Amino acid sequence: MFTALSTPWNVSPCAPGVPLVGTAVVAIEPGTSTLNAGGSTLTLLIIAVDVVIGPALTLCVFKGGKKGLRFDLTVISLLQVAAFSYGMYVIAVARPVFIVAAIDRLILVAANSLDDADLAAASWPEFRTRSWFGPRLVGAVPPQSGQEAIDMAVSGTLGKDIELFPKYYVPYSQVSNALLKHSHAPSDLTPKSVLETRLLQQFLRAHENDRTEYRAIPLQGRTDSYVMIVTPKNAQPVAVLAIDPW
């Protein structure tokens, strides 16, 4: 049963799950969202816990013929399972569920950023649930006058802006043209580091013959901002560049 008893390297019961982490992140946070919601960082952390900490702890406690070794290895395995499960839980609750077009930018909204009551108040039925298969692309149209507009302005200054109010969500097609008016040509971006310069050059070289067919729009993530490359006709996302748009 415990084949690991003959070796100082504990094979984690979560080891088969390491590829599943990547699969889950791709399914829950495909493309743009993985970059912005921290999915890649968390995935690496889970793998580190599963692959590195397990063997490291096992090496510390392993001693041939040691009394209680089976118990030690069981505890280590349980700790790995717990860490793995918690990591998957965090990925699930923090998964991106909407990419909201708000005036001059796209904003990534995580599942745990939305209140259930606000979701239930969404004007469109399809915007009342949290997606499990990648973020939905939507627009947000703020109220223009009256007390509702005042309340929205006050809420924004307090940290809860329009992207967190699904009742203002509309189909993306209704705001895509207005969003494009705030876009820029990818070649107009100003990289702020060597890495950003390299990323931009790679994109421009890959699209040397059709670079004018794309536009760049700021993408605001959980902790950082990036550039979303979109089509000039209907602002459909094409790629995300890890370049500060500001």
C-alpha positions as CSV (number, residue, x, y, z in Angstrom):
1,M,0.0,0.0,0.0
2,F,2.7,2.5,1.0
3,T,5.3,1.8,-1.6
4,A,7.0,5.1,-0.7
5,L,8.2,3.5,2.5
6,S,11.2,2.0,0.7
7,T,12.4,5.4,-0.6
8,P,13.1,8.9,0.9
9,W,11.1,10.5,-1.9
10,N,7.4,10.6,-1.0
11,V,5.2,10.3,-4.1
12,S,2.4,12.7,-3.5
13,P,-1.2,11.5,-3.8
14,C,-1.7,14.8,-5.6
15,A,1.0,14.2,-8.2
16,P,-1.5,13.0,-10.8
17,G,-3.5,16.1,-10.1
18,V,-0.6,18.5,-11.1
19,P,-1.6,18.3,-14.8
20,L,-5.2,18.7,-13.7
21,V,-4.4,22.1,-12.1
22,G,-3.2,23.4,-15.4
23,T,-6.2,22.0,-17.1
24,A,-8.6,23.5,-14.6
25,V,-6.9,26.9,-14.9
26,V,-7.2,26.8,-18.7
27,A,-10.8,25.8,-18.4
28,I,-11.7,28.3,-15.7
29,E,-9.3,31.1,-16.7
30,P,-8.5,30.8,-20.4
31,G,-6.1,33.1,-22.1
32,T,-6.5,36.7,-20.8
33,S,-7.9,35.7,-17.4
34,T,-5.1,33.5,-16.4
35,L,-2.7,36.3,-16.9
36,N,-4.8,38.8,-15.0
37,A,-6.3,36.9,-12.2
38,G,-3.1,35.4,-11.0
39,G,-3.9,31.9,-12.1
40,S,-0.4,31.2,-13.4
41,T,1.2,32.2,-10.1
42,L,-1.2,30.2,-8.0
43,T,-0.7,27.2,-10.3
44,L,3.0,27.4,-9.8
45,L,2.5,27.6,-6.0
46,I,0.3,24.5,-6.0
47,I,2.8,22.6,-8.0
48,A,5.6,23.7,-5.7
49,V,3.7,22.5,-2.7
50,D,2.8,19.2,-4.3
51,V,6.1,18.4,-5.9
52,V,8.7,20.2,-3.8
53,I,7.4,20.4,-0.2
54,G,6.3,16.8,-0.1
55,P,9.7,15.3,-1.0
56,A,11.5,17.9,1.1
57,L,9.5,17.0,4.2
58,T,9.8,13.3,3.5
59,L,13.6,13.7,3.2
60,C,13.6,15.4,6.6
61,V,11.7,12.6,8.4
62,F,12.8,9.6,6.4
63,K,15.0,7.1,8.1
64,G,15.1,3.4,7.2
65,G,13.4,1.3,9.9
66,K,12.2,4.4,11.8
67,K,9.3,3.7,14.1
68,G,6.3,5.7,13.1
69,L,7.6,6.4,9.5
70,R,4.3,5.3,8.0
71,F,2.5,7.8,10.2
72,D,4.9,10.6,9.2
73,L,4.4,9.9,5.5
74,T,0.6,9.8,5.9
75,V,0.6,13.2,7.6
76,I,2.8,14.7,4.9
77,S,0.4,13.3,2.2
78,L,-2.6,14.7,4.0
79,L,-0.9,18.1,4.2
80,Q,-0.3,18.0,0.5
81,V,-3.9,17.0,-0.2
82,A,-5.1,19.9,2.0
83,A,-2.8,22.4,0.3
84,F,-3.8,21.1,-3.1
85,S,-7.5,21.3,-2.3
86,Y,-7.3,24.8,-0.9
87,G,-5.4,26.0,-4.0
88,M,-8.1,24.6,-6.3
89,Y,-10.7,26.3,-4.1
90,V,-9.0,29.6,-4.4
91,I,-8.7,29.2,-8.2
92,A,-12.5,28.5,-8.3
93,V,-13.7,31.4,-6.2
94,A,-11.3,33.9,-7.8
95,R,-12.0,32.8,-11.3
96,P,-12.8,35.6,-13.8
97,V,-16.4,35.6,-14.8
98,F,-16.8,38.8,-16.8
99,I,-14.7,41.1,-18.9
100,V,-16.5,44.4,-18.7
101,A,-16.1,47.2,-21.3
102,A,-16.4,50.4,-19.3
103,I,-15.9,53.6,-21.3
104,D,-12.2,53.5,-22.3
105,R,-11.1,50.1,-20.9
106,L,-11.8,46.5,-20.3
107,I,-12.1,45.3,-16.7
108,L,-11.7,41.8,-15.5
109,V,-14.2,40.8,-12.8
110,A,-13.7,37.8,-10.5
111,A,-16.4,35.6,-9.2
112,N,-15.8,36.6,-5.6
113,S,-16.0,40.3,-6.5
114,L,-19.7,40.1,-7.2
115,D,-22.5,40.0,-4.7
116,D,-25.3,37.5,-5.2
117,A,-27.9,40.3,-4.8
118,D,-26.2,42.3,-7.5
119,L,-26.1,39.3,-9.9
120,A,-29.7,38.6,-9.3
121,A,-30.5,42.3,-10.3
122,A,-28.9,41.9,-13.7
123,S,-31.2,43.2,-16.5
124,W,-30.2,40.3,-18.8
125,P,-30.8,36.7,-17.6
126,E,-27.4,35.5,-19.1
127,F,-25.6,37.9,-16.8
128,R,-27.1,36.6,-13.6
129,T,-24.7,33.7,-13.1
130,R,-21.0,33.2,-12.7
131,S,-19.4,31.4,-15.6
132,W,-17.3,28.3,-15.1
133,F,-15.9,28.3,-18.6
134,G,-14.1,31.6,-19.1
135,P,-15.3,35.2,-18.6
136,R,-18.2,36.6,-20.5
137,L,-17.5,39.7,-22.6
138,V,-20.0,42.4,-21.7
139,G,-20.5,46.2,-21.8
140,A,-21.5,48.5,-18.9
141,V,-23.7,51.6,-19.4
142,P,-23.9,53.8,-16.4
143,P,-27.1,55.8,-15.5
144,Q,-27.0,59.3,-17.0
145,S,-29.1,61.3,-14.7
146,G,-31.2,61.3,-11.5
147,Q,-30.5,59.9,-8.1
148,E,-29.3,56.6,-9.6
149,A,-26.5,58.4,-11.4
150,I,-25.5,60.2,-8.2
151,D,-25.5,56.9,-6.2
152,M,-23.4,55.3,-8.9
153,A,-20.8,58.2,-8.7
154,V,-20.7,57.9,-4.9
155,S,-20.3,54.1,-5.1
156,G,-17.4,54.5,-7.5
157,T,-15.5,56.8,-5.2
158,L,-16.0,54.3,-2.4
159,G,-14.4,51.5,-4.5
160,K,-17.5,49.7,-6.0
161,D,-17.6,50.9,-9.6
162,I,-19.9,50.1,-12.4
163,E,-18.2,46.8,-13.4
164,L,-19.4,45.3,-10.1
165,F,-23.1,46.1,-10.9
166,P,-24.5,43.5,-13.4
167,K,-27.7,45.5,-13.6
168,Y,-25.8,47.9,-15.8
169,Y,-24.4,45.2,-18.1
170,V,-25.4,45.1,-21.7
171,P,-24.4,43.0,-24.6
172,Y,-20.8,43.8,-25.7
173,S,-22.0,44.7,-29.2
174,Q,-23.8,47.7,-27.8
175,V,-20.6,49.4,-26.6
176,S,-17.9,48.0,-28.8
177,N,-17.9,50.9,-31.2
178,A,-17.7,53.5,-28.4
179,L,-14.9,51.4,-26.9
180,L,-12.9,51.5,-30.1
181,K,-13.0,55.3,-30.1
182,H,-10.6,55.1,-27.1
183,S,-8.3,52.5,-28.7
184,H,-4.8,53.0,-30.1
185,A,-2.7,51.3,-32.7
186,P,-0.4,48.7,-31.1
187,S,2.6,50.4,-32.6
188,D,1.7,53.5,-30.5
189,L,2.2,51.6,-27.2
190,T,5.1,52.8,-25.0
191,P,6.8,49.8,-23.3
192,K,8.3,50.6,-19.9
193,S,10.8,47.8,-19.6
194,V,13.0,45.5,-21.7
195,L,10.5,42.7,-21.3
196,E,7.6,44.8,-22.4
197,T,9.6,46.0,-25.4
198,R,10.3,42.4,-26.4
199,L,6.7,41.4,-26.1
200,L,5.5,44.3,-28.3
201,Q,8.2,43.6,-30.9
202,Q,7.2,40.0,-31.0
203,F,3.6,40.9,-31.6
204,L,4.5,43.5,-34.3
205,R,6.8,41.1,-36.1
206,A,4.2,38.3,-36.0
207,H,1.6,40.7,-37.6
208,E,4.0,42.7,-39.8
209,N,1.6,42.5,-42.8
210,D,-1.7,43.1,-40.9
211,R,-0.7,45.2,-37.8
212,T,-3.0,48.0,-38.9
213,E,-5.9,45.6,-38.5
214,Y,-5.6,45.6,-34.8
215,R,-6.3,48.0,-32.0
216,A,-5.0,48.2,-28.4
217,I,-7.2,48.7,-25.4
218,P,-6.3,48.8,-21.7
219,L,-7.2,45.7,-19.7
220,Q,-7.5,46.2,-16.0
221,G,-6.8,43.1,-14.0
222,R,-7.0,42.3,-10.3
223,T,-3.6,43.7,-9.5
224,D,-2.1,44.8,-12.8
225,S,-3.1,46.3,-16.1
226,Y,-2.3,44.9,-19.5
227,V,-3.1,45.5,-23.2
228,M,-5.9,43.8,-25.0
229,I,-5.5,43.5,-28.7
230,V,-8.8,43.6,-30.5
231,T,-10.2,43.7,-34.0
232,P,-11.0,47.2,-35.4
233,K,-14.4,46.1,-36.7
234,N,-16.2,44.9,-33.6
235,A,-13.5,45.0,-30.9
236,Q,-13.3,41.3,-30.5
237,P,-10.3,40.2,-28.3
238,V,-7.4,38.7,-30.1
239,A,-4.5,38.6,-27.6
240,V,-3.3,40.0,-24.4
241,L,0.1,41.6,-24.0
242,A,1.7,42.0,-20.6
243,I,2.4,45.7,-21.2
244,D,1.4,48.5,-18.9
245,P,-1.1,50.6,-21.1
246,W,-0.8,53.7,-18.9
